[in-house]
Amino acid sequence: MKNRVLAAFVFLILLGHASAQKTAELNRLDEKLARHLETKMPDWKHERGEPIAGSDDSVLIEFWSFSNRKVKVSILLHDSVEQAQQVIENHARYSFNKETLTGLGDEAYASGYGSSLVAFRRGKFTVYVSTTADVDADLDAGYLTQEQRFEREKSEMKRLSTEFAKHVVDAIDAP
């Protein structure tokens, strides 16, 4: 009986230590990403989001906004590269209208409306970038047809999602 209690106690300590390590690693990544984007995109406003209540500490949520554009970056830290590979493979398997992206992380996909959801893996991280663009609030929106607005919305969302994904890879790779 004492051995079981001791084993459970040791397990809980190790679990807490692993969780603290993940939190520390994600906090470092948050700082690296914020510094990186402040130099590359200084006019953008940054806000750190909170994970869903009850979820574990292995997720970092970032929001970036400028004018009428918003980008959400969700970064998950997995226990191993193999686990991250499995997660991104499952994501790709169930994504509609998916296109494979090259030159972005270890493996990357764009999917969703206008290919504006970018998902990729870099080592033990899986990253999901999504963008919204309120094109109707653009200064020249009144001069655009509805079709032109839709096309601008899709192209802006895809462009920003891909651009932010590249910045996240750079931040992950930075010392």
C-alpha positions as CSV (number, residue, x, y, z in Angstrom):
1,M,0.0,0.0,0.0
2,K,2.8,2.4,0.9
3,N,4.5,1.6,-2.4
4,R,1.4,2.5,-4.4
5,V,1.0,5.8,-2.5
6,L,4.7,6.6,-3.0
7,A,4.5,5.7,-6.7
8,A,1.4,7.9,-7.2
9,F,3.1,10.8,-5.4
10,V,6.2,10.5,-7.6
11,F,4.0,10.4,-10.7
12,L,2.2,13.6,-9.7
13,I,5.5,15.4,-9.0
14,L,6.9,14.3,-12.4
15,L,3.6,15.3,-14.2
16,G,3.7,18.7,-12.5
17,H,7.4,19.2,-13.5
18,A,6.7,18.3,-17.1
19,S,3.7,20.7,-17.2
20,A,5.9,23.5,-15.7
21,Q,8.6,22.8,-18.4
22,K,6.0,23.1,-21.2
23,T,4.6,26.3,-19.7
24,A,8.1,27.8,-19.5
25,E,8.9,26.8,-23.0
26,L,5.7,28.3,-24.4
27,N,6.3,31.5,-22.4
28,R,9.8,31.8,-24.0
29,L,8.2,31.3,-27.4
30,D,5.6,33.9,-26.6
31,E,8.4,36.4,-25.8
32,K,10.4,35.5,-29.0
33,L,7.4,35.8,-31.2
34,A,6.3,39.1,-29.7
35,R,9.9,40.5,-30.2
36,H,10.1,39.2,-33.7
37,L,6.8,40.6,-34.8
38,E,7.4,43.9,-33.1
39,T,10.4,44.4,-35.4
40,K,8.8,43.0,-38.5
41,M,5.2,44.4,-38.1
42,P,5.5,47.3,-35.6
43,D,2.0,48.7,-36.2
44,W,0.3,45.5,-35.2
45,K,-1.3,45.2,-31.7
46,H,-0.5,42.0,-29.8
47,E,-2.6,40.3,-27.2
48,R,-2.1,36.9,-25.5
49,G,-5.2,34.8,-25.3
50,E,-6.2,32.3,-22.6
51,P,-6.7,28.6,-23.4
52,I,-10.1,27.1,-22.8
53,A,-10.8,26.5,-19.1
54,G,-9.8,23.0,-18.1
55,S,-7.3,22.5,-21.0
56,D,-3.7,21.7,-20.2
57,D,-0.8,24.1,-20.2
58,S,0.6,23.0,-23.5
59,V,-1.1,25.6,-25.7
60,L,-0.2,29.2,-26.5
61,I,-2.8,31.5,-28.0
62,E,-1.8,34.8,-29.6
63,F,-4.0,37.5,-31.2
64,W,-2.6,40.1,-33.6
65,S,-4.6,43.0,-35.0
66,F,-4.1,46.0,-37.3
67,S,-6.9,48.2,-38.7
68,N,-9.6,45.8,-39.8
69,R,-7.4,42.6,-39.9
70,K,-7.1,40.1,-37.2
71,V,-4.8,37.0,-36.9
72,K,-5.1,34.2,-34.3
73,V,-2.1,32.0,-33.7
74,S,-2.5,28.8,-31.7
75,I,0.6,26.9,-30.8
76,L,0.6,23.5,-29.2
77,L,3.6,21.9,-27.6
78,H,3.5,18.1,-27.8
79,D,5.5,15.5,-25.8
80,S,7.4,14.3,-28.9
81,V,8.0,14.9,-32.5
82,E,6.1,11.7,-33.3
83,Q,3.1,12.9,-31.4
84,A,3.2,16.3,-33.2
85,Q,3.5,14.4,-36.6
86,Q,0.4,12.3,-35.7
87,V,-1.6,15.4,-34.7
88,I,-0.8,17.3,-37.9
89,E,-1.5,14.2,-40.0
90,N,-4.9,13.8,-38.4
91,H,-5.6,17.5,-39.0
92,A,-4.7,17.2,-42.7
93,R,-6.7,14.0,-43.1
94,Y,-9.9,15.8,-42.0
95,S,-9.3,19.1,-43.7
96,F,-11.4,20.1,-46.6
97,N,-10.0,21.8,-49.7
98,K,-6.5,21.3,-48.3
99,E,-3.4,22.3,-50.2
100,T,0.1,21.3,-49.2
101,L,2.4,24.2,-48.5
102,T,6.2,24.0,-49.1
103,G,8.9,25.8,-47.3
104,L,7.0,26.3,-44.1
105,G,7.9,24.2,-41.1
106,D,8.4,20.5,-41.3
107,E,5.0,20.0,-43.0
108,A,2.3,22.5,-43.7
109,Y,-1.2,22.7,-45.1
110,A,-3.7,25.5,-46.0
111,S,-7.4,24.8,-45.9
112,G,-10.7,26.5,-45.2
113,Y,-12.3,29.6,-46.8
114,G,-9.8,30.9,-49.3
115,S,-7.1,28.7,-47.8
116,S,-6.9,31.1,-44.9
117,L,-6.3,28.4,-42.2
118,V,-2.6,27.5,-42.2
119,A,-1.6,24.5,-40.1
120,F,2.0,23.3,-39.8
121,R,4.4,21.4,-37.6
122,R,7.8,22.5,-36.5
123,G,9.5,19.9,-34.3
124,K,7.3,19.2,-31.3
125,F,5.0,22.2,-32.1
126,T,1.8,22.2,-34.1
127,V,0.7,25.7,-35.2
128,Y,-2.6,26.9,-36.5
129,V,-3.0,30.4,-38.0
130,S,-6.3,31.8,-39.0
131,T,-7.2,35.3,-40.2
132,T,-10.2,37.5,-40.6
133,A,-10.3,40.6,-42.9
134,D,-13.1,43.0,-42.6
135,V,-12.9,44.2,-46.2
136,D,-16.2,46.1,-46.0
137,A,-14.4,48.5,-43.6
138,D,-11.6,49.3,-46.0
139,L,-11.5,52.9,-47.2
140,D,-12.1,51.9,-50.8
141,A,-14.8,49.2,-50.1
142,G,-17.6,51.4,-51.5
143,Y,-15.9,51.3,-54.9
144,L,-15.6,47.5,-55.0
145,T,-18.2,45.1,-56.4
146,Q,-19.4,42.3,-54.1
147,E,-17.2,39.8,-56.1
148,Q,-14.2,42.1,-55.7
149,R,-14.7,42.3,-51.9
150,F,-14.9,38.5,-51.7
151,E,-11.8,38.1,-53.7
152,R,-9.9,40.7,-51.6
153,E,-11.1,39.1,-48.4
154,K,-9.9,35.6,-49.4
155,S,-6.6,36.9,-50.8
156,E,-5.9,39.0,-47.7
157,M,-6.8,36.2,-45.3
158,K,-4.5,33.7,-47.1
159,R,-1.7,36.2,-47.4
160,L,-1.7,37.2,-43.8
161,S,-2.1,33.6,-42.5
162,T,0.9,32.5,-44.6
163,E,2.9,35.6,-43.6
164,F,2.3,35.1,-39.9
165,A,3.0,31.3,-40.2
166,K,6.4,32.2,-41.6
167,H,7.0,34.6,-38.7
168,V,6.1,31.8,-36.2
169,V,8.6,29.4,-37.8
170,D,11.3,32.1,-37.6
171,A,10.5,32.7,-33.9
172,I,10.5,28.9,-33.1
173,D,13.9,28.6,-34.9
174,A,15.4,31.7,-33.2
175,P,17.9,31.1,-30.4
